[in-house]
Every structure is written in structure tokens, then in C-alpha cells.
């Protein structure tokens, strides 16, 4: 009886471990101070930060294109931030990231009841419209694209960043 219990317990642990290895990285909470942490964490590297939302129609079209871009440009750091106001549900957010091929990128979700403060920290002029993409060069120059980003523009920016270094 003990051996059967030990065998079943071992099997459960093995299955849970395998599931955890194949699982997507968890969404990180985007709170006060997170923006500065993102900038510090990617300093000296080109980074594309994309703000999007589950309820945003254009985002549903753009996310798979960004997933393909991230896969084809591993030298560019890609960060996504789910900045939806209502509802900002982690399960739906993760599902969309998984389907778009962005599960392995650094992914955040707004996690503050005072989202205006978060937007102000990122860009005082930002009124909350999504999608919004910020292209940050290795020297910290930020180019903001309001609305959907054209992949051709991202390709051009990426080539410029790589040719400089």
C-alpha cells in the first residue's frame, strides 16, 4: 500500500513539474515604479514596448504580427504591457499572448487601481489610447507610435538599431 501511494505521489509530482516547465511565464504586475525598472533592465539594448488590451480590436490583429517580429528579431527586446482598463483579466491576457507567440517575452499587466498614475509615469501626455508602441534605442531615445504599428516601420527601426552597434 505504501509503495502504491509513493508511486502515485511521485507521478503527480512528475506531471506537475512537466506542466510547469511547459507553462508560459506568469504575467508580471505593472505597478508604480515598474516603468523605471523596465528602462533600467533593458538599458543599452534596443527594446520595443507594446501597450495593448484584450478588448482592443486593433490589438487582436497586431499581437500575432508582433509575435512574429519578436521571433525573427531576437536581438530586439520585446516587452508587452496589457493596459486595458476594463476588464483586465490575467487569464484572457495570457491566452492572447500565448496565441500570438509572445508568451516568452517579458509581459506585464496593469495592476493598480489608479491607472492614470501608471500612464503618467510612462508618458505624461498619454491619455490611455491603445495600441501604443514605444521604441527605445540603446542610448535611451524613445520613439512613440500611437495606434497600430506598421511592421515595415518596426523592421526599419530594428535595422537602424543594429547598424549603429
C-alpha positions in Angstrom: 0.0 0.0 0.0 2.8 2.4 0.9 4.6 1.7 -2.4 1.4 2.4 -4.4 0.9 5.7 -2.5 4.6 6.6 -3.1 4.3 5.7 -6.8 1.1 7.8 -7.2 2.7 10.8 -5.3 5.8 10.6 -7.5 3.7 10.5 -10.6 1.7 13.6 -9.5 4.9 15.5 -8.8 6.4 14.5 -12.2 3.3 15.6 -14.1 3.1 18.9 -12.2 6.8 19.5 -12.9 6.4 18.8 -16.6 3.3 21.1 -16.7 5.3 23.9 -15.0 8.2 23.6 -17.5 5.8 23.9 -20.4 3.8 26.7 -18.9 4.1 30.3 -20.0 5.9 32.7 -17.7 3.5 34.5 -15.5 2.3 38.0 -16.2 4.2 40.4 -14.0 2.2 43.2 -12.2 2.8 46.6 -13.7 2.7 49.0 -10.7 4.2 52.2 -9.5 7.9 52.2 -10.4 7.7 49.3 -12.9 8.4 51.6 -15.8 11.7 52.8 -14.4 12.6 49.1 -13.7 11.8 48.2 -17.4 14.0 51.0 -18.6 16.9 50.0 -16.3 16.5 46.4 -17.1 16.9 46.9 -20.8 19.4 49.8 -20.7 21.9 49.6 -23.5 19.7 47.3 -25.7 17.1 48.2 -28.3 13.7 47.5 -26.8 10.1 47.5 -28.2 7.5 48.1 -25.5 3.9 47.5 -26.7 0.9 48.6 -24.7 -2.3 46.7 -25.7 -5.5 45.3 -24.3 -7.7 42.3 -24.6 -10.8 44.4 -25.5 -8.8 46.4 -28.2 -9.8 45.3 -31.7 -6.6 46.5 -33.5 -4.5 44.8 -30.8 -6.0 41.4 -31.7 -4.7 41.9 -35.2 -1.3 43.4 -34.2 -0.3 41.0 -31.5 0.4 38.0 -33.8 2.4 40.3 -36.1 4.5 41.4 -33.0 4.9 37.8 -32.1 6.4 37.0 -35.5 8.6 40.2 -35.3 9.9 39.1 -31.8 10.7 35.6 -33.2 12.5 37.0 -36.2 14.4 39.6 -34.2 15.9 38.0 -31.1 18.3 40.9 -30.8 15.4 43.3 -30.0 14.0 43.0 -26.5 10.2 42.9 -26.7 8.1 43.9 -23.7 4.3 43.9 -23.6 2.0 45.6 -21.2 -1.7 44.9 -21.0 -3.1 48.3 -20.3 -6.8 47.6 -20.7 -9.0 49.4 -18.3 -12.0 47.1 -18.0 -11.8 44.1 -17.8 -8.1 43.4 -17.4 -8.2 39.7 -16.7 -5.0 37.8 -16.4 -6.3 34.5 -17.9 -7.6 36.3 -21.1 -4.4 38.3 -21.3 -2.1 35.3 -21.0 -4.3 33.4 -23.6 -3.9 36.1 -26.2 -0.1 36.3 -25.6 0.2 32.6 -25.9 -1.8 32.5 -29.2 0.2 35.5 -30.6 3.6 33.8 -29.9 4.5 36.3 -27.2 4.5 34.1 -24.1 8.3 34.0 -23.9 8.7 37.8 -24.0 8.6 39.9 -20.8 4.9 40.5 -20.2 3.1 42.8 -17.7 -0.4 43.6 -16.8 -1.6 46.9 -15.2 -2.1 46.1 -11.5 -3.1 49.4 -9.9 -6.5 50.9 -9.3 -5.1 54.3 -10.3 -4.1 53.6 -13.9 -3.8 57.3 -14.7 -0.7 57.4 -12.4 0.8 54.5 -14.3 0.2 56.2 -17.7 1.6 59.4 -16.4 4.8 57.7 -15.2 5.3 56.2 -18.7 4.4 59.4 -20.6 2.7 62.4 -19.0 1.0 63.1 -22.4 -0.5 59.6 -22.7 -4.3 59.7 -22.4 -4.7 55.9 -22.4 -5.3 55.1 -26.0 -4.1 51.6 -27.1 -2.4 50.1 -29.0 0.7 52.2 -28.3 4.3 51.2 -29.0 7.4 52.7 -27.7 10.7 52.0 -29.5 13.7 52.6 -27.2 17.2 52.8 -28.6 20.2 51.5 -26.7 21.0 55.1 -25.8 17.5 55.7 -24.4 15.9 57.7 -27.2 12.2 56.9 -27.3 10.0 57.0 -30.4 6.3 56.6 -29.7 3.8 55.1 -32.2 0.2 55.8 -31.3 -2.2 53.4 -32.8 -1.2 50.2 -34.6 2.5 50.0 -35.6 3.4 49.1 -39.2 5.7 46.1 -39.2 7.7 47.8 -42.0 8.4 50.7 -39.6 9.5 48.3 -36.9 11.8 46.5 -39.4 13.3 49.8 -40.4 13.9 50.8 -36.8 15.3 47.4 -35.9 17.8 47.6 -38.8 18.8 51.1 -37.7 19.5 50.0 -34.2 21.6 47.0 -35.3 23.6 49.0 -37.8 24.6 51.5 -35.1 26.1 48.8 -32.9 
